[in-house]
Amino acid sequence: MKQELKILLAEVEKKVGKSITLASDFEKLAMEFARHRVSLHPSALRKVWMHLADSGKPTPETLDKIALFVGFQSWKDFKEALHGEGDGQSNYEL
């Protein structure tokens, strides 16, 4: 899971155009998520980044919202696309 999470967070940083490292970055990132109608508290975002450093574990709901932010319907859809199990088409179906 950590390798997949690392890739997902890299996609977030790519989308916002900067590395997320400081406490103030999580505040700004939460506002960026809100602009895209995805509600995540800065502390939830921080917890996800800290999980890579072996402290804390993100909730499934948080992972789903982060995947949604980078263009996937869910964490599961992101992992399937990453591993070639899905073609991403479901991200565009109504």
N, C-alpha and C positions, 0 to 999 in steps of 0.2 A: 504494500500500500504506500510506503514512503516514497518509492520511486515515482509512482503515479501522481502522488500529491506534489512532489517536487516539480513535475512537469506542469501540473495544473497551476501552481503558484507562479511559475515562470510565465505562463500564458497571461495571468493577471498582470504581472509586472510589465510584460510586453504591451498589453492593451493600454495601461495607464502611462507607459513611457518612462518608468523609473523603478529602481529597487525599493522595496519596502523594508526599512530597517529601524526607523525611529518611532517612538510612541506617537508623535504627531502625524506620521505617515498613515497610521491606522485610522486616525480621525478623518484625514483627507480621503482615504480609500473608502471608508464607510459613506462619506458624502458622495463619492463617485458612484458607488453601488446604488445609492438612493436616487441619483439622477437617472439611473436605468431601471428604476422601480423594483430594486432588490434591496430589501431591508435586512441589514446585518449590523449589529453593534460593534464598535471598534474592538471591544474586548474579545468578542468571538473571532474576529479576524486575527487578532494578535495570538490567540490560542492556536489557531491553525498554523501560523508561521512558527510558533514555538514548538509545535509538535515535531517539526523536523529536527529540533534540537533536543528531542526526547523528553519534553515536559508538556504534559497535557495531551488530551486526545479530542479532536474536533467531533462534533455531533454529526450524524448523517444529514440532518437538516442544513447545517452550515455548509457541508460539502456540496449538497445539491444546489444551494444558492450561489456558491462560488462557480460551480460548473455552469450554471445558468448565465452568470455574468460574462463568461467567455464564449457563450454561444451554444451550450448543450442543454438539454432538457433536465438532466440529472447527473449526479456523480456516476451512476451506473452507465449511462449513455456515454459519458466521457471515457470511462475505462474501456468500454466495448469498442469505441472508435480508436482508442489508443492501441488496443491489441488486435485490431483488424477484424473484430467480430461484428461490427456494424459499419454501415457506410455513411452514417451521419444524416441520411435522408429523413429520418424521423424528427430531426431538429426543425424541419421545414414543413412538416405535415400539420394540418389543423385538426 
